[in-house]
Structure formats: structure tokens, C-alpha cells
């Protein structure tokens, strides 16, 4: 490899990070400063107010994004991967010997993960709507077409998801790079009007703003948080790009462009307070408004794409970690494991996004709902980061308390301010988060109870093998494959098969998939094969939460280990549980009903594990929970 190759790869990754990682935070200038001066806050665009709010925005970008996420959170990688579920797995692994703390971390982490689904609904709605609203600035007569155009763009966006991002991903980086350059140029254009705006870098401007009107200033924090939306993407996409490209993109282009644009908007408002109505679009010359609206729409579509893809990836991880039932997960790239498409989630996000747009009708009305989702997720990340810092990095208490406490103070302040807008729309992400959290917790709890009941009925493997050896059980030619959740016992449906059919194949594979709390399992550790004698083999296939369990892939590895098996000549036996609520169940009635509904509607195991349909035999088993 030539000396230039690493530099070319770094440049390509940095450009890719611009499009995928920074699309969301890059579109915040469209609405963040405008919402700070929304009529509901009762603030005029006076000199002190403009400088105070600008100071809050600038220091939020520095403290929350540059220091917290770029310097600290990116260090908490789970085998190179990031994201709130990866952080949860890392935290739980660290505190595994403290069950109560691990349970509390799980509930907090699940709620944070659930809020990201709300983000997947809110980001496309507010981003695309705020961009298309530029048409109103260019030509007020176009007000009536804003909603129809927004709806059309969103429908098209969700319809192309099944094609994956690999085909259009190459355009994301360059378009977003152009977007940030335009932000910087517009910002400089505004700053030249009023260079005194640089006084916003002085944190005393923010302090003075708070001292003048504490109550109103506190309420404004609920809009200031909009300037750092998308910060979670820095961590979630860590595995795709690595720390270096993400940090380089931020400090080399993204942060300077955002700072210049916010300062430009503030300078415009200092020279013309009426510009507070829409300072972003009013920065541009009237002749460029339509072109800027088109570019902004492209940027918001890219930002939405990244969040939607994140929801797909989160779902895939949650399924592997046991928080959601099996769903159809389609991999859209042969090279990038993280690029997946989940049809069910895509449909739900589309319906949710369209409902929001038609219900709230403007990006300003959506701002209250957006802020609380972002701030609550940041609080969860900080709490989990604290567990990792103390129990994994072994930070001393004298260091952990002030550092994590400072971040938590900032995040909690944003959350409290956003909570004031609960009635105005903040209830929406909270409701979505609670619903998804209850759903995931109920599924996990139901699976645990179901596994306990199956374990009670499962015959120990050594006893079964001894019985088969000493019996005259007929064996037919071929390979029979039985999937089992526990490699140490005999699957209940296998016993039912023997009871009714009284025959086994000459070679029997007992295959168990084991989900590991790591993104990917090393190739040499993925499949463990053990000869149990008498034609029986135990196979344990280990998969990470970024990987898809596939029986054809397992068979390929078995052949590499010199076991002659073929998917198309084997018979696969799968159990299909029929659930009945028992009198001594550990599940409440509503929990049982939810779990039963999810179980009945889960994707069939044959499809999920990629087994040819004509090689599958399903055996029904009734289990009392």
C-alpha cells in the first residue's frame, strides 16, 4: 500500500461522515435561532437578547458536542461500534455482578433507545417542513403548497428506503459539504453587516441574559437544544467511520460553518430585528432563495435518511439483543453490514411522520416535541457514560462526579426546559418512548418466562442420548436439524416429533444461536461444533448484534470444519409455540396479551434464519405461561 492510500481512505471516510453523521445537526440552522425568538417566549430581538441566545448556542455546540460527544462519548466504543444499545451492552457487561444496577441501566437504556424511534418520526417531519417553508419567504403566495410538497417529498423518501443507501450514499457527502460551505458563506455575509456579533463568544453574555429574565431565559433553553440535534448520530455511526474521520469533519468544516452561520443570523437580527421571523432564509439574496430552498430540501432529506437508517439499525440490534420479536430485516449492501432495511419499521415511520406534518402543519409547532426527545436521549447517554467511566475506565470518584455531573447538569437543564412545552407537543415523543419501552420490556420479560417454562419441560441432553443409544429407535438416512434456544437440553418439539413419528435421521444437528453483547463475533469463534456420538452433533452459532443469524452461513462454516452437510438435502425442524396463560403465571394479563400478540405476529423462524421453505417442518407445541 502506498503512503497516499491511508490519506485517501481518511479523506473518503471524512467526506462520508459529513453526509451520514452531520446531516441532522447541519440542518438545525434552518429553525434553531428562529425558534428561540418565537412569540411564545416573549423575547424581542434586542442587542442583549440576541447576543445572550447566540452565546448559549455557541457554548452548547462546544460543551455538548465538542467536549462531551467528540472527546468522551466516542471513547466508549463497544468493539468499535457505537449507539445507545451498544453503550447499554457495554455498561451492563461492566456491572454484570450488580444485578439491581444492571436492571436500572437496562430500563434507562431501553427508554433512551425507544426515544430514538420518536426521533425517526420527528426529524423528517421538522427538517423537510422547515426547508420547504423557504418557499413562503421567496413567494408568500406559495404558502398553500408547503404542506403538499412536504408530504410528497416524505412519501418519496420512505418509498426509496427499500433500495438502501449504498446506491445514493456516494452523493451524500459532496452535497452536505456544499451545504456547509453555503452555511459558512451566508454567515460571513451576515457578519459583515454587524461584526460586533463576535461578542457572543463571551459566556458572560449568556450569564447576563439569564440574570435579566431567569424564567424566560430558562424557557428559551427548550429551543437552544435544537442547535445540537443530531449529536447522537456522532456516536451511533462510530462503527461506520471511526473516531478520526468524525472528529476531523466536525472541527475542520462542520463546527466552523455552524458557528459562522449562527453568528451571521445573529448579526442580521442586530441590524434588523424584524429578521427574527426567519433569519436563515433572510440571510440570502432574494434572487437565490429558490435555489437555497432546493439545497436545504436536499440537505434535510439527507439528514432524514440518516435518522431513518438509524432506526432500521436500532431495530436490527434490538432483535438480536432480545428486546424485539423477529422482523424481516433486509441487508441492502453486500459490503456494509450496518445498512439494513426493515419494512415494518419503514411503514410505521412513514405513517407517523405524515401524521405529524398534517397535525402540526408547521416546523415551529413541531419544535416543542422535537426538543424533549433530543434532551431526554442525551440524559440517558450521560447516565450510561457515567457507569462506563466509573466501572470500566475506573475513573476516581473525585474526577467522575464533577465531569459527569457537569454534563448531566447541562442535559437535565435542557430536558427541564423542554418539559415546560409538554402540553404543546412534548407529550408526543414521551408517549412514543414509553410505548416502545413497555413493548421492548414486555417482550424481554415474556421471553424470559417462556424460556423458564421450556427449560422445565426440557430433557437433559445426556439422558436423552443414553436412551437413544440403548433403544431400537429407527434411524433414516439424511440430516435432521433441530433449532434450540438452549444447547444443553433437548428441544421440546423434538420430543413431540419422536412421540408422534418415532424416527430420527442418521445424523442430527442440534443448533443454537447465541446472541452476544458485541457488534460482531470473530470469524474463528462464530461456529462451535461438538460430536456428541451416536450421530448427534451440537452446534453453537454465535452472532453479534450487528449481524444476521443465517443457517446457510452456519452450514458453510460446518463444511469448512469438514462436516459434510447441505442445506438443500437437510430437514429442518422448527417449534411453533402456542401460548396459554396459566394460573401461576408471572405475567400480568396485559403483559401476556401483548407478548402473545407479538409472538403470533413475529416473522417465521424459517424466513428469519434464511431456511428454504421446502426443507422446513414446523411442530406445534402448547406451552402454559
N, C-alpha and C positions, 0 to 999 in steps of 0.2 A: 504494500500500500504506500503510495507517495505521501510526502509530507503535507500536500494540499488536501488530501482526501478527508482527514478529520475536520479541517476547517470548512470544507464544502458541506459535510454532513451536519456540522453545527449550525451553519447558516440555513440549511434546509429545515432543520428542526425548529430553529428560531422563527423562521417565516411561518411554518405550520402552527407554532404556538400562538402567533398573532391572530390567526383566523379562528382556531378552535378555543383557545383558553381565554382570550381577551375580547371576544365579540360582545359579551354581555356588558362588562364594565365599560367597554368602549362606546356603547350607545347611551350610557347614563347622562352625558351632557345634553341630550335631547330634552330631558324633563327634570333633572335633579334640582338645578338652581331655580328654575321656574316654579317648581312646587314649594320651595322654601318661601316664596312670596305670594303663595296662593291666598285668596281673600280670607279664607278661614283662619289664617294665622294672625290677621290684623296688623301686619307689618308693612310700612311704606318703604320704598326703595331709597331711604336716606343714606347719606355717606357712611355713617357708623353702622347701620344695619347691613349694608352691602359688604363692607369690609369684615364685619363680625362673622357673617354667614360664610363668606369666602374662606376666612381663616379656619372655620370649623371643617369645611370641605377639604381644604388642603391638608390639614393635620390629620383628618380621618384617613386620607389616602396614605399618608406617611406612617401613621401608627398602626392602623388596622391591616393595610395591605403590605406595605414595605417591610415593617418590622415583624408583625405577628405572623402573617402568612408566608411571606418570602423568606424571612430569616429563621422562623421557628417551626411553623406547621409543616413546611416542606421537608424538614428533617425527620418527621415521624412517618417514614415510609414503611409499608409492610411488604418486604421483599421487592422494593422498587415501585410498588403501587400505592396510590392514594385514594382519597374518598372517605366519606364518613363511615361506611361499613368496614372499609379496610382499617380505619382508625379504631373502630369498635372492636374488631377482631384482635388488633394489636393490644388494646387496653385489657380486654378480657383474658388474653393469654398471659399478660403480665400479672394480673391479680387473680389467677385461677384458684389459688388456695384460700381466697377470701370470698366465699360464695355470696354473702349478702352484698358486698361491694360490687361483685361481678354482676349480680342481678340488677342492682341500681344502675350500673353503667349500661347494661343491656336495654333497660327501659328508656333511659335518656337517649342512647344512640338510636334506638328504633324510632323515637319521636322525631329526632333530627333527620333521619333518613326519610320518614314519612312526609316531613315538610318539603323535601326536595321534589316530591310529586306535585305539591302545590306550586312550587317554583316553575315546574314544567308546564303548568297551565297558565300561570300569570305572566311569565317572561314573554312568550309570543304575543299575548294579548296587549300588554302595555307597550312593548317595544315597537311592534308593527303599527299599532294605532298611533303612537306618538310621531312616528316617521311620516305616515300618510297625512297626519294633521298639518304637515307643511304645505299641503295644497291650499288650505284655508288662508295661510299667510300670503301665498303667491297670488291667490284669487279668491276672495271671500265668497264669491258666488258658488265655489266648488264645495261648500260646506256639506251639501246633501250627498255628495258622492264619497265622503270619507268612510262611512261605515260599509257601504257595498264593496268598495275597493279593498278595504281591510279584510273583510270576510273572504273575498275571492283569493287574496294572497295567502291567507291562512289555510284555506282548503287546499290550494295548490301545494303549499309547503308540506302538509301532512300526507297528501297523496303520493308525493315522491319519496317518502321515507323508505318504502319497501325496496327502492333501488340502492339504498345505502349511501354513505358519504364518500366512499372511495373514489367514485367517478367525478364528483364535483369538488372534492376536498382540495384538489390542486389549485382551485381558484380562490379558496377562502383566504389564504394568507395574503396574496397580492392585493385583493380587493380591500381587505381590512387594513393593510399597510397604507393604501391610498387614502382610506377613511381617516386614519390617524394623522397623516400628513395634512389633509384638508382641515382637520380639527386644529392643528397647530397653526396653519396659515390664517384661518379665521380668527383664532385667538390673538395672534400678533396684530392683525388688522384692528381688533378692538382695543388692544393695549395701547397702540399708538395714539388713540384718542385721549386716554387718561392714564399715563404711566404711574400716577400716584397709587394705582391699584396694587402695586407690589407691596404696599404696607400690610396687605393681608397675610403675608408670611410671618408677621409678628404675632405670636399667640396671645399677646395682650389685647389684640383687637377682639378675639373670641371671648376673653375674660370680661372685657368691658361690656360686650354685647349681653352677656349673661347677667351682669350686675345691674344693667339698666332695667331690664324687664325679665326677671327669672322665669315666671310662668310661661310667657310667650316664647322665650328662648328655648325652654325645655321642650315645648311642643314642636318647635322647628326641627329638633333632632330627628323626629319621625320622617322628615323629608331629606335631611342631610344624609341619612343612611342610604338613600337611593344612589348616592355617588359611589358607593362601594359594592353595589350589587354585582354579583358575578365573581366575588373574591373566592367563593368555594370552588369555582372551576379551576383555580390555580392548583388546588390540592387534588381535585378529582381526576385531572388529566395528567398527573405526575408521571404515571407509567407510560404514557404515550410519548412524552417529550424529554423527561428528565429535568432535574433542578436547573442545570446550566442554561438551556435554551429559554426556559420560562423566566428566569431571573434576568437574562440578557435582554429579552424582548421588553420586559417591564421597565428596566432602568434606561435602556437605550432609546426607546420610542414611545411606549405607552404612557408612562408617568409624565415625561415632558410634554407630550401632546395634550393630555388631560389637563395638566396644570395650566398650560398656555390658554386652552380653550375656556376653562372656568374663569381665569383672570380676564380674558377678553370679554366674556359675557358680563363680568362684574364692572369692567371699565365702561362698557356700553351703558350699563344702568347708572353709573355715576354721572355720565354726561347726559343721559336721557332716561329718567326714572320710569317713563311710560313703557320702556322696552322690557320691563319685568313681565309683561304679558306673555312674551315668547322670546327670550333673549338669544336663544341659539339661532333660530332662523333669521332674526333681525340683524345678526352679525354679517350676514351675506348680502352682497349687492342684489337688488331686486331682479336683475336680469339673470342671476344664477340660481334663483330659488327653486325652479322646477328641476334643474339638474341636481341640486343639493338634495331635494326631496327624493329623487330617484336613488342617489348614492346612499342616503340614510336608510331608505327602504331595503336596499341590498344588505347594508350592514346589520339591520335588525333581523332580517331573515337568517343571516349567518349566525347571529347571536342566539336566535331561537333554535336553530338547527343544533347548536352545541348543547343547549339545555335539554332538548328532546332526546338527543342521542344519550345524554347523561341519564335520563330516566330509563331508557332501554337497558343501559349498562347496569344501573342500580337494580333493576328488576332481575336481570340475569344473576347478579351476585346474591340477591335475597333468596332466590330459588335454591341456589347451591348451598347457602348457609342455613336453609330450613325455615326461612321466615315467610315464604310464599309457596303456594302449590305449584305443580308443574304447569308451565305455559309453553306455547310454541315460541321458540327463540330461533330466529334465522340469522346465521352469520353472513354478513354482506361483503366480507373481504376474505380472501384466501391468505392474506398476509398479516392483517391486523386483527388479533383475537378480540379486542375490545369493541370492534364495530359489529353491533348486532341490531336486529330489528325485532320488536315484539308487537305483533299485530293488535292484540287485545289492548295493550297499553296505548298504542298509537290512536286507536279509535276513541278510547276514553279521554285522552288528552285533547283530541280534536273537538269532541263534544263539549268538554269543559271550557276550552278556550273560546269557542264560538258563543257559548252561553255567557261568558264574562263580557265579551265585546258587546253583545246585544243588550245585556242587562245594564252595564255601567256606561256604555256609549262614548266615553272619553278617557284618555290616559290619566287625566287629573283625578277622575273618580276612582280609578284603579290604584292610584299611588298608595292609599292607606292600606289596602290589602297587601300590596307588594312589600312594603317596609317590614311588617311584622313577621313575614315568612323569612326574610333575609336575616333579621336581627336574632330571631329565635334559633336559627341554624347556627349562627356564629357563637351563640352562648353554649350550645351543645358541643361544638368543636373545641371551645376553650376548656370546658369541663373535662372532656376526654383527653385533651392535650395535657391537662394537669395531672391526670392519672399516669399517663405515659412518662411525663417528666420526672415524677417522684418515684414511681415503682420500676421504671425501665431504664431511664437515664440516670437515676439515682441522684437527682438534684438534692442538695441540702435544703432543709426547711426554710432557712433564712434567705435563700435565693428564690425558691418556688413560690412562697407566699406573696412577696411583693410583685414578682413578674407576672405570674398567672392571675393574681388578684387585680393588677392594673388592667390587664386585658379584659378580665371579667367585669370590672367596674365600667369600662367603656361600652362593652357589649350589652350589659344589663341596662345602662343608661339609654342606649338606643332602643332596646326592647320595651322599656317602661314608657318611653315617649311614643312609640308606635302603638302601644296598648291603649293610649288615650283615644286612638282612632278605631277602636274595636267595633263600635256600633256603625261607623261609616263604611266598613268593608273589611276591617281587620279580622272579623269573625270568620271570614271565608277560609284563609289558609289554616287557621287554628282548627276549624271544623274538619277540613280535609286531613290535617295532620293527625288529629285524634282518631278519625275514622280509619285511616291507614294503619296507625299504630295499633289500634284494637284488633284490626284484621290480622296483622302480622303476629301479634302476641297470641291471639286465639289459635291461629294455625300452628304456631310453635307448641303451644300448650296441648292442643289436640293430638299432634303427632307424638308428643311425649307420652300421653296417656295411652294412645293406640299402641305404641311400641311396648309399653309395660304389659298390656293385655296379650299381645302376641308373644312376648317373652314368657309369660306364664304358661302358654299353651305349647311352647316350642320344646321339642325333644332334644336333649343334648346330643351333639353330633357323635361322640364316641360310642354312646349306647346304640344309636341308630346303625352305625357302621358295623358294630358287632352283631346286631340282629340280622342285618342283611347277609353278612358273611356266613352265619350259621343257619340260614334259611335256604329254601329251594326256590327263591324268588326268580321268576323268568326274566332274562335279560335279552333285549332285542338289539340288533346291530344299529350303530349310529351314535350320535352325540345328543344328549339331553342337557339343556341349560336351564337352571333354576336361579332366578334372581332373588336375593335375600337381603334384608336390611341388616342382618346380624350374621357375621361369618362363623359364629361359634355354635349355632344351633341349626336344626332342620326346619326349613320354611313350612308353615302350617299347611299351605296349599299343596306342598309336595306330599305330605301325609294323606291329604284328601285324594290326591292323584293315585297313590298306592292303594288306598282303601277301595276306590271305585274301579280302578283299572288293573291293579295287581301286577304291574310290569314296570321295569326300568330299562333305560338304554344301557348298552355295554359300557359306555363312558358317560359319566355325569359330572358336569361342571357346576359348582355352587359359587355364583358370582355375587360379590357385594361391592357396591360403590360407596366409598368413604369420602365425604366432603371434608377438606382440610381448611383451616383458617389462614390460608396463604393464597396469593393470587394464582400461582401456577406451581405445579409439582414437577420436580426434576425428572427428566425422561427415564432415567435408570430406576426411579423409585415409583413409577406410576402403576405398574402391574406386578403383584407378588403372587407367585404360583407355588402351590404345595401339593405334592402327591400324597393322598390320604390312604392309598391302597384300595384294592378291590374295584378299580376302575373309577374311583371318585377323586376329583381334584377340587381344591379350594383356591379361588381366585379373588384377590382383593385389589380393586382398581381405585386408586387414589386420585382425586381431582381437586383442583383449586377453585376458588370462587370466580375466577375469570375464565374458567374452562368449561367445556360442554362434555357431559358424560356420553360416550359413544361406544356401543358394543362392537361395531366393526373395527374401531381403533384398538379396542382391547384384544380382539382376535388377531389383529396384525401383530401386536406385541407378543401374544402367546406363540404365534408361529415363529417369531424371532427367537423365542426361548425353546424352539424345537418341539412344540406340541402341535401336532397336525390337526388343525380344526378349520372349518369353513362355515361361514355364516349361512350360506345358501343350502347347506346339507345338514344343518343342525336344527333341532326342535327347541323352541324357547317357551318355557312355561312361566306364566305370569299370574300372580294372585290379584284378584279384584275384590276388595273388602266391601261388604255390605254392613253398614254400621247400625247398631241398635243401642238405644240408651238404657243402661242397666239401673237397678235401684240403688246401687252403691257407687255410682259414677262420681268421678272427681270434677266433672264438668257441669256447670250450671246449664239450665235448659237452653238459654240463648246461645251459650258457647257451643253446645252440642249442635244446635241447628245451623249456626254459622259454619262450624267445622264440617258438618255433614254436607252442606251445600257446596262448600269449596271442594271437598273430596269428590263429590259426584260430577263436578264440572271441571276437574283438573284434566290436563292433557293426558291421553292414554300413555301408559308406560312404553308401549311398543313404538309410538311416534317419538316420544322424548328421548329414548335411548337408541333411536335410529335402527330399529329391527325390521327387517322385511315382513310385511303383514302376513304373507302366506306361510311364514315359518313360526307363527305365534299361536299358542294355545292358552287361553285365559281360563282360570279356575276360580269360581266364586267361593268366597268364604265369608260366613256371617260372624261378626265379632261384636260382642256386647261391651260397650264402654262404661 
